[in-house]
């Protein structure tokens, strides 16, 4: 494998000397090194993001759903104190139906 790559490197160096001169070889090598480094950094960043997405857990809601339900009832002017979720749900739906008509 290295024989094949070494052959291509020699052909590339000869082509650079013929078309760009010997001064272009260090510039080419520098640019090739930068491109390789940039590619590797991008690859590592992508792998990190994929691992983070695969192993992260969904965020838990900040409030308990019942509290959100009670808050919705309060916003509609319904007192949720000492009522079950079903009672609050019924009152919310009655309130929404009455305002929709």
C-alpha positions in Angstrom: 0.0 0.0 0.0 2.8 2.5 0.9 4.5 1.7 -2.4 1.5 2.9 -4.2 1.1 6.1 -2.1 4.8 6.8 -2.4 4.7 6.5 -6.1 1.8 9.0 -6.3 3.7 11.4 -4.0 6.7 11.3 -6.3 4.6 11.9 -9.3 2.9 14.8 -7.5 6.2 16.4 -6.5 7.6 16.1 -10.0 4.4 17.7 -11.4 4.7 20.6 -8.8 8.3 21.2 -9.7 7.4 21.3 -13.4 4.4 23.5 -13.2 4.9 25.6 -10.1 8.5 25.5 -9.3 10.3 24.2 -6.2 9.0 27.2 -4.1 5.4 25.8 -4.3 6.2 22.5 -2.6 6.3 23.9 0.9 3.1 25.9 0.3 1.4 22.8 -1.0 2.6 20.7 1.9 1.5 23.4 4.4 -2.0 23.6 2.8 -2.3 19.9 2.7 -1.4 19.7 6.4 -4.0 22.4 7.2 -6.7 20.6 5.2 -5.9 17.3 6.8 -6.0 18.9 10.3 -9.3 20.7 9.5 -10.8 17.4 8.3 -9.8 15.5 11.4 -11.2 18.3 13.7 -14.4 18.2 11.8 -14.5 14.4 12.1 -13.9 14.5 15.8 -16.6 17.2 16.3 -19.1 15.2 14.3 -18.4 12.0 16.3 -18.7 14.0 19.5 -22.1 15.4 18.5 -23.4 12.0 17.4 -22.3 10.4 20.6 -23.9 13.2 22.6 -27.2 12.8 20.6 -27.2 9.1 21.0 -26.5 8.9 24.7 -28.3 12.0 26.0 -31.6 11.6 27.8 -34.6 13.7 27.0 -35.0 16.7 29.3 -37.5 16.2 32.0 -40.3 18.8 32.1 -39.6 21.5 34.6 -43.0 21.1 36.3 -45.2 18.2 37.1 -48.0 17.8 34.4 -50.7 18.2 37.1 -49.2 21.6 38.0 -49.4 22.6 34.3 -53.0 21.4 34.2 -53.8 23.4 37.3 -52.0 26.5 35.9 -54.1 26.2 32.7 -57.3 26.1 34.8 -56.2 29.2 36.8 -55.5 31.0 33.5 -59.1 30.4 32.5 -60.4 31.6 35.8 -61.1 28.2 37.2 -60.2 27.4 40.8 -58.4 24.0 40.7 -58.2 23.6 44.5 -59.4 20.3 45.9 -60.4 19.0 42.4 -59.2 15.9 40.6 -57.6 16.1 37.2 -60.8 14.8 35.6 -62.9 17.5 37.3 -60.4 20.2 36.2 -60.4 18.8 32.7 -64.2 18.8 32.6 -64.4 22.4 33.8 -61.7 23.5 31.3 -63.5 21.8 28.4 -66.9 23.4 29.5 -65.2 26.8 29.8 -63.6 26.5 26.3 -66.9 25.2 24.8 -68.8 28.1 26.3 -66.3 30.7 25.0 -66.2 29.1 21.5 -70.0 29.5 21.0 
